Amino acid sequence: MIVRSRKTVAIPPGETIKEQLEDRQMTRKEFASKMDMTENHIRKLLDGDIQLTSDVATRLEKVLGIPANFWNNLEAGYREDLEQVKSENEMDADLKRDKIPSYT
C-alpha cells in the first residue's frame, strides 16, 4: 500500500512487481505458480503487507530476470520511507494538537 506524508511517499516494491506483470501480461495466478508461492502470499507481497525477503528477491530474479539486489534495495528504501512518513505524520499530528486552543 502506498503511504504518504506531506513530504514523502513510500511506494512498496509490489507496485514495481505489478508493473512488471502488466508488461509481461502475466496473471497473478501464473506469477504465483512461477514463484512457487501461494496466491495469497503474492497478494500480500504486491500490496506491501509483507516484507520482500532475500529469498523472494532471488525468486524474482529467476522469474522476472531483474537482479535480486535491485529488489533488496527497493525493499530497504521502502522501509526507510515508511519510517520517514510515520515520523512526519506524527510531527504533523503533534503540531495540530499543540495549535488547538484550550478553553478551560
Chimera marker file (.cmm) of the C-alpha trace (Angstrom):
<marker_set name="trace">
<marker id="1" x="0.000" y="0.000" z="0.000" r="1" g="1" b="0" radius="0.5"/>
<marker id="2" x="1.317" y="3.451" z="-0.883" r="1" g="1" b="0" radius="0.5"/>
<marker id="3" x="1.699" y="5.566" z="2.259" r="1" g="1" b="0" radius="0.5"/>
<marker id="4" x="2.132" y="9.346" z="2.272" r="1" g="1" b="0" radius="0.5"/>
<marker id="5" x="3.055" y="12.306" z="4.402" r="1" g="1" b="0" radius="0.5"/>
<marker id="6" x="3.239" y="15.909" z="3.271" r="1" g="1" b="0" radius="0.5"/>
<marker id="7" x="6.830" y="15.403" z="2.044" r="1" g="1" b="0" radius="0.5"/>
<marker id="8" x="7.376" y="11.693" z="1.495" r="1" g="1" b="0" radius="0.5"/>
<marker id="9" x="5.699" y="8.906" z="-0.438" r="1" g="1" b="0" radius="0.5"/>
<marker id="10" x="6.522" y="5.295" z="0.450" r="1" g="1" b="0" radius="0.5"/>
<marker id="11" x="5.890" y="3.006" z="-2.516" r="1" g="1" b="0" radius="0.5"/>
<marker id="12" x="6.150" y="-0.730" z="-1.843" r="1" g="1" b="0" radius="0.5"/>
<marker id="13" x="8.168" y="-2.962" z="-4.177" r="1" g="1" b="0" radius="0.5"/>
<marker id="14" x="4.881" y="-4.657" z="-5.022" r="1" g="1" b="0" radius="0.5"/>
<marker id="15" x="3.989" y="-1.686" z="-7.214" r="1" g="1" b="0" radius="0.5"/>
<marker id="16" x="7.068" y="-2.345" z="-9.352" r="1" g="1" b="0" radius="0.5"/>
<marker id="17" x="6.263" y="-6.044" z="-9.460" r="1" g="1" b="0" radius="0.5"/>
<marker id="18" x="2.709" y="-5.208" z="-10.616" r="1" g="1" b="0" radius="0.5"/>
<marker id="19" x="4.162" y="-3.096" z="-13.441" r="1" g="1" b="0" radius="0.5"/>
<marker id="20" x="6.403" y="-5.979" z="-14.459" r="1" g="1" b="0" radius="0.5"/>
<marker id="21" x="3.467" y="-8.380" z="-14.501" r="1" g="1" b="0" radius="0.5"/>
<marker id="22" x="1.429" y="-5.985" z="-16.636" r="1" g="1" b="0" radius="0.5"/>
<marker id="23" x="4.331" y="-5.508" z="-19.067" r="1" g="1" b="0" radius="0.5"/>
<marker id="24" x="4.664" y="-9.278" z="-19.384" r="1" g="1" b="0" radius="0.5"/>
<marker id="25" x="0.898" y="-9.845" z="-19.444" r="1" g="1" b="0" radius="0.5"/>
<marker id="26" x="1.329" y="-12.342" z="-16.627" r="1" g="1" b="0" radius="0.5"/>
<marker id="27" x="-1.575" y="-13.082" z="-14.294" r="1" g="1" b="0" radius="0.5"/>
<marker id="28" x="-1.113" y="-13.212" z="-10.544" r="1" g="1" b="0" radius="0.5"/>
<marker id="29" x="-2.000" y="-16.891" z="-10.629" r="1" g="1" b="0" radius="0.5"/>
<marker id="30" x="0.689" y="-17.616" z="-13.224" r="1" g="1" b="0" radius="0.5"/>
<marker id="31" x="3.166" y="-15.470" z="-11.314" r="1" g="1" b="0" radius="0.5"/>
<marker id="32" x="2.410" y="-17.268" z="-8.042" r="1" g="1" b="0" radius="0.5"/>
<marker id="33" x="2.988" y="-20.594" z="-9.760" r="1" g="1" b="0" radius="0.5"/>
<marker id="34" x="6.319" y="-19.479" z="-11.234" r="1" g="1" b="0" radius="0.5"/>
<marker id="35" x="7.374" y="-18.050" z="-7.873" r="1" g="1" b="0" radius="0.5"/>
<marker id="36" x="6.316" y="-21.304" z="-6.143" r="1" g="1" b="0" radius="0.5"/>
<marker id="37" x="4.240" y="-19.276" z="-3.695" r="1" g="1" b="0" radius="0.5"/>
<marker id="38" x="0.560" y="-19.132" z="-2.817" r="1" g="1" b="0" radius="0.5"/>
<marker id="39" x="-1.663" y="-16.554" z="-4.473" r="1" g="1" b="0" radius="0.5"/>
<marker id="40" x="-2.442" y="-15.168" z="-1.017" r="1" g="1" b="0" radius="0.5"/>
<marker id="41" x="1.259" y="-14.643" z="-0.299" r="1" g="1" b="0" radius="0.5"/>
<marker id="42" x="1.692" y="-12.941" z="-3.672" r="1" g="1" b="0" radius="0.5"/>
<marker id="43" x="-1.286" y="-10.671" z="-2.957" r="1" g="1" b="0" radius="0.5"/>
<marker id="44" x="0.245" y="-9.619" z="0.362" r="1" g="1" b="0" radius="0.5"/>
<marker id="45" x="3.606" y="-9.040" z="-1.308" r="1" g="1" b="0" radius="0.5"/>
<marker id="46" x="2.087" y="-6.916" z="-4.072" r="1" g="1" b="0" radius="0.5"/>
<marker id="47" x="0.030" y="-4.905" z="-1.579" r="1" g="1" b="0" radius="0.5"/>
<marker id="48" x="3.069" y="-4.260" z="0.637" r="1" g="1" b="0" radius="0.5"/>
<marker id="49" x="1.554" y="-6.115" z="3.579" r="1" g="1" b="0" radius="0.5"/>
<marker id="50" x="4.647" y="-8.299" z="3.996" r="1" g="1" b="0" radius="0.5"/>
<marker id="51" x="8.332" y="-7.613" z="3.535" r="1" g="1" b="0" radius="0.5"/>
<marker id="52" x="10.153" y="-8.667" z="0.429" r="1" g="1" b="0" radius="0.5"/>
<marker id="53" x="12.772" y="-11.086" z="1.780" r="1" g="1" b="0" radius="0.5"/>
<marker id="54" x="16.077" y="-12.063" z="0.206" r="1" g="1" b="0" radius="0.5"/>
<marker id="55" x="14.530" y="-15.423" z="-0.709" r="1" g="1" b="0" radius="0.5"/>
<marker id="56" x="11.718" y="-13.668" z="-2.566" r="1" g="1" b="0" radius="0.5"/>
<marker id="57" x="14.255" y="-11.356" z="-4.233" r="1" g="1" b="0" radius="0.5"/>
<marker id="58" x="16.124" y="-14.416" z="-5.523" r="1" g="1" b="0" radius="0.5"/>
<marker id="59" x="12.878" y="-15.909" z="-6.834" r="1" g="1" b="0" radius="0.5"/>
<marker id="60" x="12.021" y="-12.594" z="-8.517" r="1" g="1" b="0" radius="0.5"/>
<marker id="61" x="15.407" y="-12.615" z="-10.214" r="1" g="1" b="0" radius="0.5"/>
<marker id="62" x="14.740" y="-16.089" z="-11.597" r="1" g="1" b="0" radius="0.5"/>
<marker id="63" x="11.174" y="-15.334" z="-12.695" r="1" g="1" b="0" radius="0.5"/>
<marker id="64" x="11.493" y="-11.725" z="-13.911" r="1" g="1" b="0" radius="0.5"/>
<marker id="65" x="15.184" y="-11.565" z="-14.767" r="1" g="1" b="0" radius="0.5"/>
<marker id="66" x="15.755" y="-8.485" z="-12.605" r="1" g="1" b="0" radius="0.5"/>
<marker id="67" x="18.690" y="-8.844" z="-10.177" r="1" g="1" b="0" radius="0.5"/>
<marker id="68" x="17.928" y="-9.757" z="-6.567" r="1" g="1" b="0" radius="0.5"/>
<marker id="69" x="19.951" y="-6.792" z="-5.294" r="1" g="1" b="0" radius="0.5"/>
<marker id="70" x="17.535" y="-4.448" z="-7.119" r="1" g="1" b="0" radius="0.5"/>
<marker id="71" x="14.606" y="-5.948" z="-5.186" r="1" g="1" b="0" radius="0.5"/>
<marker id="72" x="16.505" y="-5.947" z="-1.891" r="1" g="1" b="0" radius="0.5"/>
<marker id="73" x="17.429" y="-2.275" z="-2.363" r="1" g="1" b="0" radius="0.5"/>
<marker id="74" x="13.863" y="-1.399" z="-3.327" r="1" g="1" b="0" radius="0.5"/>
<marker id="75" x="12.577" y="-3.054" z="-0.143" r="1" g="1" b="0" radius="0.5"/>
<marker id="76" x="15.178" y="-1.298" z="2.025" r="1" g="1" b="0" radius="0.5"/>
<marker id="77" x="14.276" y="2.067" z="0.515" r="1" g="1" b="0" radius="0.5"/>
<marker id="78" x="10.585" y="1.398" z="1.045" r="1" g="1" b="0" radius="0.5"/>
<marker id="79" x="11.130" y="0.557" z="4.725" r="1" g="1" b="0" radius="0.5"/>
<marker id="80" x="13.187" y="3.746" z="5.194" r="1" g="1" b="0" radius="0.5"/>
<marker id="81" x="10.476" y="5.800" z="3.501" r="1" g="1" b="0" radius="0.5"/>
<marker id="82" x="7.815" y="4.187" z="5.719" r="1" g="1" b="0" radius="0.5"/>
<marker id="83" x="9.712" y="5.313" z="8.813" r="1" g="1" b="0" radius="0.5"/>
<marker id="84" x="10.073" y="8.807" z="7.373" r="1" g="1" b="0" radius="0.5"/>
<marker id="85" x="6.347" y="9.001" z="6.597" r="1" g="1" b="0" radius="0.5"/>
<marker id="86" x="5.482" y="7.778" z="10.096" r="1" g="1" b="0" radius="0.5"/>
<marker id="87" x="7.788" y="10.338" z="11.692" r="1" g="1" b="0" radius="0.5"/>
<marker id="88" x="6.499" y="13.206" z="9.555" r="1" g="1" b="0" radius="0.5"/>
<marker id="89" x="2.863" y="12.290" z="10.188" r="1" g="1" b="0" radius="0.5"/>
<marker id="90" x="3.479" y="12.075" z="13.935" r="1" g="1" b="0" radius="0.5"/>
<marker id="91" x="5.148" y="15.500" z="13.906" r="1" g="1" b="0" radius="0.5"/>
<marker id="92" x="2.220" y="16.960" z="11.958" r="1" g="1" b="0" radius="0.5"/>
<marker id="93" x="-0.253" y="15.442" z="14.417" r="1" g="1" b="0" radius="0.5"/>
<marker id="94" x="1.714" y="16.927" z="17.330" r="1" g="1" b="0" radius="0.5"/>
<marker id="95" x="1.717" y="20.353" z="15.684" r="1" g="1" b="0" radius="0.5"/>
<marker id="96" x="-2.031" y="20.218" z="15.075" r="1" g="1" b="0" radius="0.5"/>
<marker id="97" x="-2.665" y="19.132" z="18.646" r="1" g="1" b="0" radius="0.5"/>
<marker id="98" x="-0.482" y="21.933" z="20.011" r="1" g="1" b="0" radius="0.5"/>
<marker id="99" x="-2.315" y="24.573" z="17.937" r="1" g="1" b="0" radius="0.5"/>
<marker id="100" x="-5.756" y="23.694" z="19.309" r="1" g="1" b="0" radius="0.5"/>
<marker id="101" x="-6.679" y="26.446" z="21.783" r="1" g="1" b="0" radius="0.5"/>
<marker id="102" x="-7.580" y="25.438" z="25.276" r="1" g="1" b="0" radius="0.5"/>
<marker id="103" x="-10.846" y="26.884" z="26.638" r="1" g="1" b="0" radius="0.5"/>
<marker id="104" x="-10.560" y="25.512" z="30.157" r="1" g="1" b="0" radius="0.5"/>
<link id1="1" id2="2" r="1" g="1" b="0" radius="0.2"/>
<link id1="2" id2="3" r="1" g="1" b="0" radius="0.2"/>
<link id1="3" id2="4" r="1" g="1" b="0" radius="0.2"/>
<link id1="4" id2="5" r="1" g="1" b="0" radius="0.2"/>
<link id1="5" id2="6" r="1" g="1" b="0" radius="0.2"/>
<link id1="6" id2="7" r="1" g="1" b="0" radius="0.2"/>
<link id1="7" id2="8" r="1" g="1" b="0" radius="0.2"/>
<link id1="8" id2="9" r="1" g="1" b="0" radius="0.2"/>
<link id1="9" id2="10" r="1" g="1" b="0" radius="0.2"/>
<link id1="10" id2="11" r="1" g="1" b="0" radius="0.2"/>
<link id1="11" id2="12" r="1" g="1" b="0" radius="0.2"/>
<link id1="12" id2="13" r="1" g="1" b="0" radius="0.2"/>
<link id1="13" id2="14" r="1" g="1" b="0" radius="0.2"/>
<link id1="14" id2="15" r="1" g="1" b="0" radius="0.2"/>
<link id1="15" id2="16" r="1" g="1" b="0" radius="0.2"/>
<link id1="16" id2="17" r="1" g="1" b="0" radius="0.2"/>
<link id1="17" id2="18" r="1" g="1" b="0" radius="0.2"/>
<link id1="18" id2="19" r="1" g="1" b="0" radius="0.2"/>
<link id1="19" id2="20" r="1" g="1" b="0" radius="0.2"/>
<link id1="20" id2="21" r="1" g="1" b="0" radius="0.2"/>
<link id1="21" id2="22" r="1" g="1" b="0" radius="0.2"/>
<link id1="22" id2="23" r="1" g="1" b="0" radius="0.2"/>
<link id1="23" id2="24" r="1" g="1" b="0" radius="0.2"/>
<link id1="24" id2="25" r="1" g="1" b="0" radius="0.2"/>
<link id1="25" id2="26" r="1" g="1" b="0" radius="0.2"/>
<link id1="26" id2="27" r="1" g="1" b="0" radius="0.2"/>
<link id1="27" id2="28" r="1" g="1" b="0" radius="0.2"/>
<link id1="28" id2="29" r="1" g="1" b="0" radius="0.2"/>
<link id1="29" id2="30" r="1" g="1" b="0" radius="0.2"/>
<link id1="30" id2="31" r="1" g="1" b="0" radius="0.2"/>
<link id1="31" id2="32" r="1" g="1" b="0" radius="0.2"/>
<link id1="32" id2="33" r="1" g="1" b="0" radius="0.2"/>
<link id1="33" id2="34" r="1" g="1" b="0" radius="0.2"/>
<link id1="34" id2="35" r="1" g="1" b="0" radius="0.2"/>
<link id1="35" id2="36" r="1" g="1" b="0" radius="0.2"/>
<link id1="36" id2="37" r="1" g="1" b="0" radius="0.2"/>
<link id1="37" id2="38" r="1" g="1" b="0" radius="0.2"/>
<link id1="38" id2="39" r="1" g="1" b="0" radius="0.2"/>
<link id1="39" id2="40" r="1" g="1" b="0" radius="0.2"/>
<link id1="40" id2="41" r="1" g="1" b="0" radius="0.2"/>
<link id1="41" id2="42" r="1" g="1" b="0" radius="0.2"/>
<link id1="42" id2="43" r="1" g="1" b="0" radius="0.2"/>
<link id1="43" id2="44" r="1" g="1" b="0" radius="0.2"/>
<link id1="44" id2="45" r="1" g="1" b="0" radius="0.2"/>
<link id1="45" id2="46" r="1" g="1" b="0" radius="0.2"/>
<link id1="46" id2="47" r="1" g="1" b="0" radius="0.2"/>
<link id1="47" id2="48" r="1" g="1" b="0" radius="0.2"/>
<link id1="48" id2="49" r="1" g="1" b="0" radius="0.2"/>
<link id1="49" id2="50" r="1" g="1" b="0" radius="0.2"/>
<link id1="50" id2="51" r="1" g="1" b="0" radius="0.2"/>
<link id1="51" id2="52" r="1" g="1" b="0" radius="0.2"/>
<link id1="52" id2="53" r="1" g="1" b="0" radius="0.2"/>
<link id1="53" id2="54" r="1" g="1" b="0" radius="0.2"/>
<link id1="54" id2="55" r="1" g="1" b="0" radius="0.2"/>
<link id1="55" id2="56" r="1" g="1" b="0" radius="0.2"/>
<link id1="56" id2="57" r="1" g="1" b="0" radius="0.2"/>
<link id1="57" id2="58" r="1" g="1" b="0" radius="0.2"/>
<link id1="58" id2="59" r="1" g="1" b="0" radius="0.2"/>
<link id1="59" id2="60" r="1" g="1" b="0" radius="0.2"/>
<link id1="60" id2="61" r="1" g="1" b="0" radius="0.2"/>
<link id1="61" id2="62" r="1" g="1" b="0" radius="0.2"/>
<link id1="62" id2="63" r="1" g="1" b="0" radius="0.2"/>
<link id1="63" id2="64" r="1" g="1" b="0" radius="0.2"/>
<link id1="64" id2="65" r="1" g="1" b="0" radius="0.2"/>
<link id1="65" id2="66" r="1" g="1" b="0" radius="0.2"/>
<link id1="66" id2="67" r="1" g="1" b="0" radius="0.2"/>
<link id1="67" id2="68" r="1" g="1" b="0" radius="0.2"/>
<link id1="68" id2="69" r="1" g="1" b="0" radius="0.2"/>
<link id1="69" id2="70" r="1" g="1" b="0" radius="0.2"/>
<link id1="70" id2="71" r="1" g="1" b="0" radius="0.2"/>
<link id1="71" id2="72" r="1" g="1" b="0" radius="0.2"/>
<link id1="72" id2="73" r="1" g="1" b="0" radius="0.2"/>
<link id1="73" id2="74" r="1" g="1" b="0" radius="0.2"/>
<link id1="74" id2="75" r="1" g="1" b="0" radius="0.2"/>
<link id1="75" id2="76" r="1" g="1" b="0" radius="0.2"/>
<link id1="76" id2="77" r="1" g="1" b="0" radius="0.2"/>
<link id1="77" id2="78" r="1" g="1" b="0" radius="0.2"/>
<link id1="78" id2="79" r="1" g="1" b="0" radius="0.2"/>
<link id1="79" id2="80" r="1" g="1" b="0" radius="0.2"/>
<link id1="80" id2="81" r="1" g="1" b="0" radius="0.2"/>
<link id1="81" id2="82" r="1" g="1" b="0" radius="0.2"/>
<link id1="82" id2="83" r="1" g="1" b="0" radius="0.2"/>
<link id1="83" id2="84" r="1" g="1" b="0" radius="0.2"/>
<link id1="84" id2="85" r="1" g="1" b="0" radius="0.2"/>
<link id1="85" id2="86" r="1" g="1" b="0" radius="0.2"/>
<link id1="86" id2="87" r="1" g="1" b="0" radius="0.2"/>
<link id1="87" id2="88" r="1" g="1" b="0" radius="0.2"/>
<link id1="88" id2="89" r="1" g="1" b="0" radius="0.2"/>
<link id1="89" id2="90" r="1" g="1" b="0" radius="0.2"/>
<link id1="90" id2="91" r="1" g="1" b="0" radius="0.2"/>
<link id1="91" id2="92" r="1" g="1" b="0" radius="0.2"/>
<link id1="92" id2="93" r="1" g="1" b="0" radius="0.2"/>
<link id1="93" id2="94" r="1" g="1" b="0" radius="0.2"/>
<link id1="94" id2="95" r="1" g="1" b="0" radius="0.2"/>
<link id1="95" id2="96" r="1" g="1" b="0" radius="0.2"/>
<link id1="96" id2="97" r="1" g="1" b="0" radius="0.2"/>
<link id1="97" id2="98" r="1" g="1" b="0" radius="0.2"/>
<link id1="98" id2="99" r="1" g="1" b="0" radius="0.2"/>
<link id1="99" id2="100" r="1" g="1" b="0" radius="0.2"/>
<link id1="100" id2="101" r="1" g="1" b="0" radius="0.2"/>
<link id1="101" id2="102" r="1" g="1" b="0" radius="0.2"/>
<link id1="102" id2="103" r="1" g="1" b="0" radius="0.2"/>
<link id1="103" id2="104" r="1" g="1" b="0" radius="0.2"/>
</marker_set>
